[in-house]
Amino acid sequence: MSSVDSPSPAGLAPSARPPALRGLLDAVPIMLGFVPFALVLGAQAAQKGMSVVEVPLMTGLNFGAAPSLRRSRSGPLRRIFC
């Protein structure tokens, strides 16, 4: 029996799992790498007195603004690096 045909620990063959579950299980190794950074961010936010709402808002706005800087042809990054 090959490893492709063997059932997974959950009892379902990998191809029989719902796509959302397959995606979640495939992302687990990457998500484990987020844990140390999340702990550091949480500790720093607590030390600075930030609320539970402020931290995700700050993170989301920070990551949301980055693509707009890169796509701009005359944006600040293009002025700096070109």
Secondary structure, DSSP 8 states (H G I E B T S, - for coil): --TTTS--TTSS-GGGS-HHHHHHHHHHHHHHHHHHHHHHHHHHHHHHT--TTHHHHHHHHHHHHHHHHHH-TTSHHHHHH-
